[in-house]
Amino acid sequence: MTWTALEVYDSVQVVPDDDLKPHSLIHCECHPRFEGGIFIHNSFDGREATETLLPS
C-alpha cells in the first residue's frame, strides 16, 4: 500500500492511496495529525498497524 505527498497551497499533506474512503484536504474525517509542518492523514483501512517504518 502506498501514500502520496501533496503540496496544497502552503502545506504538504500525506494521504493514503486507494483507501476505503476518499480523503478531504480540508477538515478530513480521518483527523490527520500535524507533524513537522506536514499533515499526515490516517488511513480508513488501518494500514498503519502493519506497516514498518524505513530507517532514516
N, C-alpha and C positions, 0 to 999 in steps of 0.2 A: 504494500500500500504506500502511496506517495503523498507528498504535501507540495503545495505551491506557495511561493512567496510573491505577494502582490504589492506593488508600490501604488498607494492610493493617496493622492494629494500630498500631504506632508508626513504620511505614516507608511509603515510596512506592516502587512498582515500576512500571517502564515495560516493557510486553510487546507484541510484535508481534501484530497481528490477523491471523486467517486464515493462520497459519503452517503448515508441513508437518506439525509435531507439536505437541501441546499442551505448554504450559509449566507448571511447578510453581512455586508461590510459596515453597516451602521446598526447598532442595537441588536446584535445577533443573539438568538435564544440559547446558544451554546455557552454563553457567558465567558468570552475569551479573557485571558489574563494579559496584563501589560507588563512586559519584562524587558529591560534594557532598551526601551524605545520601540519595541515591537509588540504588536498584538498577536497573540498565539491562540488560535481557536481550538476548542475541544471537539473531538470527533463525536458524532452521534452513534457510530458503530463500535466505540470502545477500543480502537486500535492502540491507544497509548498503553494499555495494560500488557500488551505482548511485544511492543517494540523495544529494541535495545539501542541505547544512545551510542553514537560513534565517538571514539576517543578524539579529543581536540588537540 
